[in-house]
Amino acid sequence: MIRRPHPSRPMRRLAVALLLAAAGAWPALPARAESTGGQSQAEYDQRVRESKARARELITQGAQNRIAAARRWAAAARAARRRGHRPARGSKARPAPRDEDERTLAGDDRDAGRGLTPQRLGATTLLTTPTNVRANNPAGDGGNTAQSEENIAARGNDVLIAWNDGLGPHIQGYGYSTDGGLTFTDGGAPPALAGWTWTSDPVVTVNEKTGVFYYCGLVAPNASTSGIGIVPATFAGAALNWGTPVLVRGVDNSVAVLDKEWLAADSLSGNLYLTYTTFDAATGDHIEFQRSTNGGSSWSNPVQLSAPGDNGGVQGPRPAVGPAGEVYATWGAVGPFTQDFIRLRKSTNQGVSCNRERGIDFPSIAVDRTTGTHRGRVHLAWTESMNKYDDAVGTLGNVVEREENGFFGRANAFVAGQTLRGAFVLLPNQTTDLDYFSFPAVQGKNYLFECDSIPDPLYSMRVFCGQDTTAQLRLAFSGDVISPAGGRGYIIWTAPTTGTYYLRMAYLAGALGGYRISTATAGLGPERGRDSRDVFAAYSDNGTAWSVPATRVNDAAPFYDEFLPEIMVGPDGMPYVTWFDWRDDGCGGRSFQYLARSTDGGTTWSANQPFSSVQNNWTAVATNIAPNMGDYNHIATDGRYLRPAWADGRNLNPDVFTTRIDTSPQISLCQSDAVADSASLFSATWTVHNLNPMFGNAYDYGLSSERSWPMPAGGSLSLGADGSGDVHLDVAVPDTATSGVNHLCLTVVSANGALRTSCCFALTVNGSQINPPPPPPVYALALGAGVPNPAVDLATIDFTLPHEGRVRLTVYDLRGRRVATLIDGDRPAGPSTTTWDGRDHLGRPVPAGTYFFRLEAFGQTRVKRLAWLR
């Protein structure tokens, strides 16, 4: 079964290394000035080399395992088709490592750990908990069928989510919503070309202007090819319509593997930007980039983004696009000494120039594309642990395993600082060997466990909670569960409360023989990470100079783990970060999804809050995909909502859940139309509602007048989460005001200017006729001819509205088929102008011919003809 991940290759700190698109120089690696903690320099250097070698091995193992699983699936799918069947639902997709715990506990284990005081904490109470919605439909799934590693995109009411799916034969699935995310339809697997198998790492993105969604994932076009595929999709009413899949790139999987692809769409240029990791014999692995300028139909040649000096130690690349079309790409890099790195490159010319022993996550990136104060700012989020290298291990002598210690109640006792010596030995009729060790731990203390000598088995090394050994609550996981066997295991773990805990070695397969585990308690030095993992964020306004120091986002006590942070700038122009968080469980084994927000552009972060409604016990979650939580969660935004998506184990196997967090202000009660005399004082009232259910907001407001009346001063309003407040303004009607109607509008703006809403009312004046002002202009609904006509490169279309309201302007061909939607939204009264560049809704140039513009507003329609030349 798949369990909660935990750091096995801790990062002392992640230095943000920056590159411009045209620059080829990398910053120098840091000098080794760290304390060795009483170790000799040779011992210190050897520990660093062994840890970093294991980190690079784990990066490569994941990709190799993935392509091996894809080959198995492709073969199974072909065999099933030959038999006229399909692979069984819930059969193994990307197999989880063998579970060594499927046996009945001995009676004496049920009394173990009684000295540990239970400490079950409740989640922070929210005024309004966002409704959690499951996106996948588990009907017909096997009991261990997993859906995880989700990715989400949204545009208005249209939402698309993709995920890794343990159902098969395609190891990817998707769900979609056309009601804004209130309900979802499980669509099964995305369309594929003949012979394809979608294998892993699905991502989705959307061009906000055209409404075209793009689904991208790893694909096996055949048994001998590792590839990346993409397919466009559009919504039409309640239907999701797929385009034709395209193979972006394919490589011979006997010499190379593609992994961790990520896609971004630029609504300014229509370009698509793709990053991924390529594993091959020549480099070990490196980061590559491709782009498409025609909606994914064709792609540029691959360009290596990572420096040759980082080959063999990079993974997890992601692209992001800024509001001016600038392109960023970020990824993680394993450093040669104690530091690891987050790398970043930038282009200003649209890209031309608990079941895994690898508990590491990759940097998340977001760019502020709102109209707020920090438009264009790029944000990064990642995790850091405390430094393990400057603490000597194994300084207090040896503890030798005494058999039979295969149960909690027979565990061999030790204290941190001792060296554990044991052996994997199979007794008659046994296929595994479980070796338990018990140790006392103090709340907030950091503990190190390094399996630095072992033969060549597949094995796991775990830490268990002592307060409930019947449930076997897992707290940390390391080892080597994927071939090739014999990798060293490393755990950094922080005790959530004082008591007795258990360390266990479990043999899975391979060589038998002796092993050694060096242990220690770890002290804190100058490092930022306080425990096994903390969430950090940094920002830059130009991609070169970064906020210093980076800011810790999570505010939990330094006893608990945080995992898989995701960062996104909400529609309100404020960055948000989500992550798995274990603070609400006394033993640190059960998680909620948590959220933090920054109101000052990433300098400081708010008090953290959970937004998932059910606590997850990952120890009890059965799954057929490793890892059960996936390698990432995700957040998307549209013009109103923040939309996190995450893997959730509340149903005892991983499902894909999402919610929507409204970031908008609303004028829930508008001043009604009224009558007033000239030279009088009219009191107007509005009610403003903060729709954000989790965070309070500050708003500025002001009143405007259709006539040139003096207006009362505006003001500010601070509202709690899901809170409301009234605005009262006194309007002095001038003594010279003539009879007639004056429209007055209250506008409410979020504190950083990213969101605004307004509400108008008509004030009819019984007034003076002295020097009456000219009557306001009267407009009729009209659609002008396209200019020029015929058009070659660009056509300008003028139209006029009698009053403010919703408008739809579309282009049709002679057969009445919709070609493009130019406007679909509110526009002000009076003359307006837009343009058409002769491209359809997919960004493709239209053929020469005759087209019609259709203007729909206020229940009326206007149509004009335009000829297009090529």
N, C-alpha and C positions, 0 to 999 in steps of 0.2 A: 504493500500500500504506500501511497505517496504522502509524505509528511512535510511539515514546515521546514523551509530552507534556513540555513544559518551560515554565517561567514566561515569559509574554510581558508580563503586566501585574503586575509585582512589587508586593507590599504591604510598605511600609516596616515597619509593625508594625500589628497588629490590636488596637485598643482595644475592650474589652468594654463595650458600652453597654447599660444595663439599664433595663427598664420593668416596672412592676407593671400588672396587668390594667386597673385603673381609672385609671391615670395617663395623661395625654396629653402631658406635657412630655418632651422629649428633651434629653439633655445637650448643652451648647454644643460646637461644633466647636473643635478645638484652635487656638490662635494659632500663626502661622507664626514660630517662633523658631529654625528649623533653620539650620545653616550652608549657604551657597550654593556652597561649594567653589570660590571664586574667580570664579564666574559673576556677571554683573550680576543684580540682582533681577528685571529684566524677562525675561532669558534663563531664569532659574530658574523663574519663574512660567509662562512659555510651555511649557517642557518638562512641567511638572506638568499644565497644562491639556490638552495634546495627549495625554498618556498616559491621563488619566482619561476623556477623550472616547472614546479607542479602547476602553477597558475597557467603557464603557456600550454602545458599538456592538457589541462582541463578545457581550455578554449578549443583546442583542436579535437579533443574527444567528442565534444558535443556535436560538431559538424559531421564527424565521421559516423557517429551513431545515427544521426538524422538521415544521412544518405543510405545507410544500411537498412534502416526501417523503410525508407521509400522503395528500395529494391524489393524488400519482402512484400510490401503492399502491392507493388506493380505485378509481381509474380502471382500473388494470391488472386488479384483481380482478373488477370488473364486466365488463370485456371478456373475461376468461378464462371467466367463468361463462356469458356469452352464447355462447361457442364450445364450451361443454361441457368446458372444461379448467380446470386450476388453474395459477397462475404457477409457472414452473420453480423447482425447488429450487436454492437458492444464488444466485438472481438478486438484483439489488441491492435492498437494503432502504432504509436511510438512506445514500445513496451516500457513499463516501469520496471525498475530493478526488483529482483526477487525480494519478497518480504520474509525476513527470517523470524518473524514473531507469530506465525500462525500455529500456535500450540496452546494447550491449556496450562494456566499458571498453577504452580504448586501452592498448597494451602498456606504455607508459611509466608508466601509473598504478600498475602492480603493484609498482613499486619505490619509490613515494612513501612518505615517513614512516619510513624506516629508522632515522632518528636517535632515534626514540622507543622507549625500553626497554619491552618487554612486561612487564606486571605483572598476571598473572591470579591472583586470590586465591580460595581455597576458602571455602565457607560455614562458619560456626561449627559445630563438631561437636556434635550433641545426643546425650544418652544414649539417648533414644528419639525418633525423628522421627515426629510424628503422620502417620498414613496419609492421603495426599491422594486424594480421590475425585472423579471427574468426574461431574457431575450431569446433563449433557446427553448425548444419544446422537447422534454425528455421522454415523451410517450414512445414506447417501443425500444428505448435504449436498454442496454444491459445494466446491471446494478453497479458496475464500476466504470461506465462510460463517462469520459471526462470532456468538458468543454472549457477551454482556458486560453490564455494568451490572446486576449480580445483587443480589438481596435475599432474605433468608432468615428464616424463623420456625420455631420448634420447640416441641413439647409432648410430653415423654416420648419415645416411639419414633417419633412422627409428625413429619416434617420436610417443609416446603414451600419451594421455591426458585423465584423468578421471575427472568427476564432479558430483555434486548433480544435479539431473534433475527433474524439476517439471512436466514432461510429464507423468510419471507413465506407468504401475503399479510399475515397479522398479524405485525407486527414485534415480537412478544413471545412468549415461551414459558415453560414451567414444568416442573419435575421434582419428584418426591415420593419419600419413603422411609417405610417402615413398620417398618424394623428399626434405627431409631436413627441413620440416616445411613451405614450400612455399604454399602448399595447404593441406587441411585436408578432410578426409571422416568421416562423422558422422556415427558411427557404431551402434547407438541405445544403448540398454542395454547389459552388459556383459552376457556371458552364465551363467545359474543357474541350480541347481539341481531341480528335481520335488518338487513343493511346496515352493521353496525359493522366498523371496522378498528381493532384495538389497535395503537397507533402507537409508544409509547416509555415510558420511565421507570416500569417496573413496581415495585411494592413489595408486601410481604406483612406481615401481623401476625396475632397470635392472641390470643384471650381465654383466658388460662391456666385459668380456672375452668370455662368451658363447653366448651372444646375447639373452638370455632368459629374457623376461619381466614378471613381476608379478603384477597382479591387486588384491588389497585387499580392503575390505570394510565391514561395518556393514551389517548384514544380519538377516532376520527373517526366519529361516528354516520352521517354522510353527507359528501359532497364539500364542503359549505359550512359545516361545523360543527367547531369545536374543543371537545373535551369531556374529562371525567374519568369513568371508569366504575369500578364496584366489583361484585364477586361473592363471596358466601360459599362456604365449602367445609368439609366435615367428613369425618373418617376413620371408616371402619367396617371393622375388621379390616385386610385388605390393600388395600381399595378407598378411593379418594378420590371423594367425592360432591359435585358442584357444585350450588349453588343458582341462583337466577335473577339475571342481571346487572341492574344498576340504573345509569341515567345520573344521576350526582350533579349535574353542571352541564354545560350546553352553551352556547357563544357563537358568533355569526356570525364565521367566521374571516376575513372581509374587513375586519373592524374590530377584532378582538381574538383573542388566542391564549392558551391556558392551558398552563402548563409546570411541570415539577419538582414534581409533587404528592408528598405523603408522608403516611402514615396511621399512627395509633397507636390501640390498643384499651386501654380501661380495664377490667380485670376486676372492679374494685370496683363501678362503676356500670353496666357494660355499654355505656357510651358509646363512640362512635368519633369521633376528632378528625382533621381533614384540613386540611393547609396546602398552598398552591401559589402560583405566581407568575402574575399576569395582566398580559399585555402589551396595551396599547391606545393609541390615538392621544392620548388625553387625558392619560395619566400617564406614558407610556413603559413603566413596569412598576411593580407594587406587590405586596405580599404579602397574601393573603386566607386566611380561616379559615372552616370550616364544621364542624358537628358533627351526629351522628345519635344519637338516644336509643332507636332501635328496630332495631338490628342492620343499619343501612345501608339500610333500606327507604325512609326519607325523611330530608331534610336541612334544616338551618336555612338562612336566607339568608346570603350571603357577608358577612363583616365584614373591613374592611381593618385589618391589624395594623401594617403599616409606616407611618411618618410621611409626610405629604405632602412634606416637605422631602427625603426620600430617593427620591421617585419618579424612575424612569428609571435607577436604579443598584442595585437589589436583586435577589437571586436565591438559590436553594438553601434554601428554608425546610424545617424539620423540626419536628414536634411530639414531645413526650415526656410521659409521665404518671408522677407520683410515687406513693408508697404510700398517701397519704391522699387521692388523687384530684386533687391539684393538677396543672395543665396548664401546660407550658412550650412555647414556640415560639422557634426561633432561625433566623437567616439571615445572609448576608453583605451588606454595603452598601459601595458605592464612595464614598469620601469626596471632598470638593471639593479638598482639599489633599493633602499627602503621606500622610496616614493613611487607611486604610480601617477598617471597623468590623465587629464581630460584634454584631448586635442580639439582644436577648432580651426576651420578654414572658412574664408569668406570670399565671395565673388561679387563684384559690382557690375558685371556685364552678363548677367543671366546664365552663369555657369560655363561660358565659353572657355576664357582663359582657364514541503519539507522533505523532499525525496531526492534531493540531489546533493552531491558533495561539493558542488561549485556554487556556494551561496554568494555570488557576486551579482551586482546589477549594473546597468549601463547608464550613462548620463542621459537626461531628458532635456529637451530644448524647446523653447517657445519664443516667438517674436511678437511684440505688441503691434497689431495691425489696426487698432482702434483709432478714434480721433481724439483720444485722451492726451493728458499732459506728457506721457512718456512714449508716444507713438514712435515706433522704430527700435525701441529698446529690446535687446535680446537677453533671455534669461536661461540659466542652466540650473539643474537640480541633480544631486547625486548623494551617495552615502559615504561616510568615512568611519573607520573604527579607530580605537586607541592603538598605539604603537606596540607591537609585540616583540620587536627585535631587541629593544634595550632592556629586557628583563631576562636574566639568566634562568635556565630551566634545569631541573634534575640536580639540585644542589644539596638535597637532604638525604641522600642515600637511596637504596633500592627496596622495592616491595616485589616479591616473587609470587606469581599466581599460584594458588593452591586449588586443585580440582577436588571435588566437583563444585564449581562456582557458576553454574548455569542458571541460577535463580537469584532474585533480589535478596532473599533471605540468607543466601550463602555468599554474598559478595565479599571480596577481599577488601579490607579497609586500608585507606592511605590518606595522607594529607598532601595538599598542593605543595610542590617543591620536590617531591620524591619522584624516582624513576620507576615505572611499572614494567616488569618483565614477565611475559607470558608466552603461550604457544597455542597455535591452532592444532588440535589433535582430534581426530574423529574416532569415537568409540564404536563398537560393533552396532550395526543397524542404524547409525546416525549419518545424516547428510550435512549437518551443520555443527558448529561449536560456538556456544555463547559464553563469554567470559565477563562477569560483572565485578566492578570495583565500586566501593562506596567511599564518599568523602564529605567532610563537613564544609559548608560554605557560608559566608557572611554577606548579608544584603549589601549590594553595591560594589562588592569586590569583583575584579576581573580575573578570570582563570584561563590559563593556557594549557592545551593538550596537543602535543606534537608527536605523532607516530612517525618517528624518524628512522626506524629500522624495521623492515618487514620483508618476508620472502615475496613471492609473486602470486598472492591470492586476489580474488575479488572479495571485498570485505566492507563492513560499515563500522564507523565509530560514532557512538551517540552519547548524549547526556539526557538523563531521564529525571523527571520530577519525583521527589521522594514522598510527597504528601498523598499521592494517589497512584501506587504502583499497579493496582488492578487495571486502571485505564491505560497504564503505560504511556503517560503523557510525554511526548518527545519535546525537547527544548533546543537541541542542536544536533547537527548531522554533518559528518565528514566521512572520509574513507575513499574507497575506489570501487565503484559498482559497475563500471563500464570497461570493457577490454580496450587496450592491453592492461593486464593486471599489475598490481604491485606498487601503485602510486602512494606517496606519502600523504597522510591526512593531518589537517590542522584545524583546531577549533579555538576561537576566542569566545568566551561565554561569560556573562555577567549574572550573578545571583540576584533574582528578584526579591528574595526574602531569605532570612537566616534559617538553616536547617540542613538535613542530610540529603544529598543527591547521589546519582549513580552514573558512572561512566561504563559503557559496555562496548566490547569488541565482538563482532559477529562474523564468522566465516561464511562465505557464500559459495565460492568455487575456486579451483586452481591449486596452487602449491600450499602445502602444510608446513608448519615450522614455527620458530620463535619470532617474537616481535618485541619492540621496545617503545614505550610511550614516555616522553619527558614532560613533566608537569611543572606549573609555577603559578604563583599569583602575580599579577601585573599591576604596576603602579602607573600613575599618570604623570606625564611630563609636560612639555610645551604643546603637545598635539591637541587639535581641536576636538576630535572624537573622544567621547567620555567613556564609551563602553563598546559592546560588540558592533553597533552601528548607530549612527545619528544621521539625520537628513540635513544637508547643507544646500544653499543656493547662492548664486552670484549673478550680477547683471553687467551689461556693457551697452553704452549708447553708440558705439562705433565698431564693435567686434575686436577692438585692439586693447583699449584700456578697460580694466575690470574693477568692480567694487572690491575694496580691500578693507578689512578681511571679509571672507565669505561668511554668511550668516547662517547660524543653526536655526532650522525651521521648527523642529519638534520641541515641545516644552515638557515632555515627560521626564520624570526623575531618571537618573542614569542607571536604571536597573533593567530596562526593557529594550527589545529590539524594534527597529523600524526597517521596512523592506520595500523595494520597488517604488521609489518616489517618481511621480509624474508631475510636470509643471505645465501650466497653460495660462495665458492671459485671457481673462473673461471678457464678455461684452462690455463690462463696466470699466475696462482698462486697468484692472487690478490683477496681478499674478496670483494664481492659486496652486497649491501643491497637495497631492494626495499620496497615501502610502498605506501598507499593511502595518498595523500597530498592535502591540501586545500588552499595553499598560493596564488594561482592565481585567487582567487575570493574575491572581496572586502568585501563580507558578510560572507565568510568562509563556503559557502554551496555547492560549486562545486569542484570536485577533478580531478587531474591527477594522473597517476602513476609516481613516482619519483625513481631515482637511484643514489646511491653514491658508490664510489670505494676507497679502500685504497691501496696505492702503497708501504706502509711500514709494511705490515702484520697486520694491524688493529690498529696501534698507532694513526694515523691521517686519516681524511677522506676528499675526494675531494669536490669541489663545487657540489651541487646537480643539477640534470638535469631531466626533464620529458622525458619519452620514450613512453607514450601513446599519440596518435595523436588527440584525441577528449576529451574535458572536459566533465565530467559526472555531471549532475544535479540529484542527487539521490532522491530529493523530487518528481521528475516527473517520477520516475522509478516504474512501476507496476510489482508486482511479487506474486507468490503463494507459495514461500518458505521463511521461516524465519530462519536466516537473509539473506537479499538479497545479501550481499557481501560475505557471507560464514564466517566461523571461521578462514580461512587462505587463503593466496595466496601461490604461490610456485615458485621456480626457479630450473632448472636443468642445467647440463652442459654435453657436450660431449668433444671430443678432440679439438674442435675449437670454438664452440659457447656457449654463455650464453643464456639460454632460460627461461625468465620469463613468467608466465601465471597468469592471473588475471580475476576477474569478472568485466565486463564492461557494463555500462548502456546506451551507446550511442544510442541504438535502442529502448530506453524507456522500455525495460525489460532486466534483466541481461543475458548477453551472456558470453561465455568463449573466451577470446582473448589471443593471445600469439605473441611473436616476437622473433627474434634471433639477438643477438649482437655479431658480429665477433670480437674475441679478438686476431686474429693472425696477424703476419707480413707476407708480401708477397714480393718477388723480382719480381716486375711486368715487369721489362725489364732487361734481362740478357746479359752480354757481349757475343757477338757472336764469333764463332770460327775465328781464325786469324792465320797469319803467321808472324814470326819474325826471324831476324838473331841472331846468337850468338854475344855476346858482344854488344847488343843493349838495349834500354829502351823501353818497351812496356806499353802504357797507356791503362788501362781497366776501363770500366764504367758500373755501375749497377744502377737501380732505385729501391728503397725500398718503399713499400706502407704500411702504418698503416691502416689496415682494420677496426679498431674499429671506429664506426661512432660517438661515444659520448665522448671519452677520448683520449688525447694525450698519446704517449708512447715514452720511451727512449730505444734504442737498441745499443748493442755492435756488432761489426763485425770484421772478420778476414779472411785472405786469406791463403789457404793451397795449397801445390804443390805435384803432384805425384812424381816428382823428388826432389832430395835434393837440391833445389835452396834456396838461402836466400830470404825471403819474406818481403815485406814492413810491417811496423807496422800497426796493426788494429786501430780501432777508435770507436767513438760513434756517434749516430745520434738521434736527438730529433725531433719527428714528431707530428704535431697536429692531432686532430680527422680527420680521412679519409684523412690524408695528405701524401705527397710523398716527397722524397728527393733522391739526387744522391750520389753515392759513387764513388770516383775516386782514383785509386791506380796505381802507376807506378811499374812495374815489371822489375827488372834488369836481363836480360838473361845473364848467365855467359859466359865468352869467351871460357870456356871449354865445353859448352853445345853441345852435339852431335845432329846430325840430327835426326828428329823423332818427335813424338807427346808427349806433356806434358799436362796433365789435371790439371787445376787450379780451385779451388772451393771457392766461397765466402760464408761464413756462417754468418747468422744474428741471434742473440740471444736476447730474451727479457731481460730487466734489471735484473730480478731475476732468469733468467736461466730456466724458465718453458717451454718456447716455442722457437723453432728454425726452421729456414728454410735455404736451401742452393741452390746454382745454380752454375753449372760447365760449363766450356768451354774448347775447345781443342786449344792449341797453338802449331802449327807446326813450328819446328825450322830448319832453314838452318844453320847448325853449324859445329863445329870442330869435327874431328874424333880422336882427341888425347884422349887416355884413355877412350874409350867409356864405359859407364856403362852397366851392363848386361841388357838385354831386360826384360821388365816386364813380369811376369808370364802370361801365356795364359790359361784360364779356359774354360771348356766346360760344358754344362748343364748335370748334372748327379744326380741320386738318389741312395743312398746306401741302403743296406739291413738293416732292423730293427734288432737291437741287444739288448738283445738276441732273438733268434728265435728258438723255441717258447718262448714267454714272459709270465710272471706271474704277476708282479707288475708294471713294468715300461719298456717301450721300447724306445731306442734311435735311432733317424733317422738322418742320415747325408745326405746332399745334397750340390751341388756346382753350382754356377751361373757364367755365362761368364761375366756379368757386372751387375751393380746395376739396380734394377727394381722391379716391382710388382710380387709377388709370391702367389700362393694359394696351400696349402698342405692339402688334405682332406683324411678322412678314409671312406671306403665303405665296406659293407658286401658282401656276395656271391651273393645276389639278386640285387646288384647294388644300394642299398639304402645308402644315405649319413648318416654316423654315427656321425662324429665329424669333425669340421674344426679346424686344428691345427695352420695354418698360413694363413692370408689374408691381405697382405700389402707389403710394400717395404722392400727389404733386400739388403745388399751390395754384391759386386762381391766377388767371392771366396768361400771357404768352410763355411758352416753353419751347425748348429745342433739344433734339437728340440727333444721333448719327447712326449710320449703319455702314459697316466696313465690308459688306458683301460676303460674310461668312455665316454658316448655319450654326445651330445650337451646339454642334460638336467642334466648332472652330474651323471647319473646312470651307474653302472658297466655293461659292455657288457657281454653277455654270451660267454662261450668258443666257439672257432671256428676259421675259417680262414677269414682274412680281407685283404684289399688292401690299400696301400698308393698310392695316385695319386698326382704327382707334376705337376703343370701347370705354365709355365712362357714363355714369349716371343713367344707365339703361338705354343709352343711345350709341349709335355706331356711325363712324365716318370712314370712307375707303378712298385711297388714291392709288394710281398706277405708276410704276417706275420701270424703266428699261435698264438692264445692266449689261455692259459690254466687257469683253475679255480681250 
